[in-house]
Structure formats: structure tokens, C-alpha cells
Amino acid sequence: MAVPARKTSRMKKRLRRTHQNLNRPEISFDEATGDYRRSHRVSLKGYYKGRKITTDK
């Protein structure tokens, strides 16, 4: 098994882990439906940018 020749410094370890974080989803209030939704996505009722996109069955 490979063994590192030197100990990894705190700076190198932290630089490697800079992208290991959790991001909060962007949530905005949709005026057309009166609900909250994620940005750039169709709402649960089928609206996008204030217009009805999907058809109800």
C-alpha cells in the first residue's frame, strides 16, 4: 500500500475541501400561483414566468 512521503499540510487539505459544501436551493415567490418555487423551474401548478406551460388532464 502506498504511503505518503510527507504529511499533508492544513492549507493543502483545506484547499482540496473548498468545494465540499452544501448549497441552499434558490427559492422565490411565484406571483402567478402564490406559492414558493425554485428559480428557473416550472411550478407545481404548471406555471413558468407567469404563463401556463403544461396542460391539465
Wavefront OBJ file of the C-alpha trace (Angstrom):
o trace
v 0.000 0.000 0.000
v 1.245 3.482 -0.877
v 2.283 5.736 1.982
v 2.731 9.500 1.528
v 6.286 10.728 1.940
v 5.209 13.855 3.805
v 2.273 14.936 5.917
v -0.377 16.929 4.054
v -0.407 20.477 5.367
v -3.551 22.105 6.712
v -3.591 24.588 3.833
v -3.421 21.874 1.150
v -6.100 19.868 2.909
v -8.420 22.891 3.201
v -7.831 23.917 -0.413
v -8.830 20.451 -1.529
v -12.027 20.577 0.532
v -13.219 24.024 -0.563
v -15.838 22.555 -2.918
v -17.245 20.045 -0.417
v -20.103 22.172 0.840
v -23.879 22.159 0.785
v -25.681 24.838 -1.170
v -29.120 26.084 -0.262
v -31.575 25.949 -3.194
v -32.711 29.316 -4.536
v -36.393 29.709 -3.722
v -38.538 32.595 -4.929
v -42.174 33.570 -4.535
v -44.279 32.940 -7.650
v -46.834 35.718 -8.107
v -48.970 33.741 -10.588
v -49.651 30.799 -8.283
v -49.000 32.355 -4.880
v -46.574 29.571 -3.967
v -42.847 29.341 -3.482
v -40.809 27.625 -6.195
v -37.212 27.075 -7.217
v -35.738 29.551 -9.669
v -35.739 28.665 -13.395
v -38.147 25.766 -12.907
v -41.804 25.136 -13.650
v -44.036 25.424 -10.587
v -46.096 22.525 -9.315
v -49.204 24.049 -10.884
v -47.544 24.244 -14.334
v -46.625 27.956 -14.495
v -43.332 29.420 -15.711
v -42.690 33.187 -15.844
v -46.361 33.851 -15.152
v -47.661 31.770 -18.075
v -49.339 28.361 -18.046
v -46.931 25.861 -19.662
v -48.401 22.430 -19.026
v -51.870 21.215 -19.879
v -54.097 19.653 -17.249
v -55.510 16.215 -17.953
l 1 2 3 4 5 6 7 8 9 10 11 12 13 14 15 16 17 18 19 20 21 22 23 24 25 26 27 28 29 30 31 32 33 34 35 36 37 38 39 40 41 42 43 44 45 46 47 48 49 50 51 52 53 54 55 56 57
